[in-house]
Amino acid sequence: VSTQSTGQEMSTKPTIIYFRKRGRAEIIRLTLAGAGEDWEEEPILDGKKIRQLRQEAPFGQVPIYIDNDLYLSQPYAIARYVARKYKLYGKDDHEAAVVDMILEGHVDINDKISVLLQPYKNKDGLEKFGKETAPVWASYFEKILAKNNGGKGWMVGDKLSLADISIFLLVEVYEGLGFGEVANYAPLLSGLKERVAAVPSIAAYLKSEKRPCIVDF
């Protein structure tokens, strides 16, 4: 998709257009951080900007990602693009397919959680989900991780990929929503989250002011 006008000067750095919160843009930020790449933020601060983007964005939704003449929406499409560009998508088609499988699983569990948060937070539903569904889905990812180096390394192959960043976010959401102590029912995923957080470029981002403090699950 060609770049559309946003009223900004084009930068050599990619630009993320989103609100001042983590939300749907966080997987993009973390993937860029994992690649050691810098980016610009164009925060949405008023209704006028939202109305403009609803007209310009391919599906009327944010985040928007601009990289030279590329103008993208849909967070997982953007994250996949960034991961492929910066070699965070596995070493071959086999590993890339596993990355895709994990991402699709993450999308599925996100959809199940989202219906409990929108338009209003369903506290009883979230409590039940945390006890019954969250551990089951964590076990699915745990089994995939266990098949690769006994679960002591990465989700796919022998280096960081978008799959690991996706799981980092999933565990963070589990913890943020109070779905129990993840280390108790998915210790391998908990360990993976710690390894992702320890990647120097990601650790720097997590500690920086660039990471929005508003979580917005």
C-alpha positions, 0 to 999 in steps of 0.5 A: 500500500502506498504512503498516504498523506499524514501531514508529517515530514517523511523520516528515515525511521519508520513511524507508528501512528497510535495512541499513547498506550501499548494496546495493539501497537505494542507487538510492533514496538517490541519487534522493532526493539528486538531488531535493534531498530529505532522508530518515530511515534506519532501519537493520536491526541484528538478526535480530528486525527482519529476521523482523518485516519478512519478515512485514510487507513486501509481498514479504518483502524490503527495502528498505522505503520509508515516505512518510506513509501509503505503504509500499513495497518493491522498490527500482526501484518505490520509485526510480520513485515518488520520481523521478516525485514529484520530477520526475526522470522526463523531461518527458513520456511519451516521455522517461519511456518511455526512462527505463523502458527504461534502468532495465529494461536496468539490471535485466537486467545486474544480474541477470546480475551477481548470479548471479556474486556469490550465494551465493558470488563466482565469481571466474573468472565475474566475470573472464570477464564483465568482459572479454566481457559488461560492455563489450557491455552498456556499449555498449548504454547508450553508444549510447542516450546518444550519441543525446541531444546527442551524449552530452555531456548526460543520458541523456534530455532536457536535465536529470538523471533517474532514468536518469542515476542508474541509469547512475551506479550501473552504472558504479560497480558496473563499477569496483568489480568490476574490469571494466576502465577504463570510460572506455576502452570507454564514455567517454560513460558515464564522463563521465556518471558524472562529471556526475551526481557533480557535481550539487550535492545528489548531490555533498553526499550522496556526501561525507557520512556518510549514504552507507554505506561498505559497498558490498555489490555 
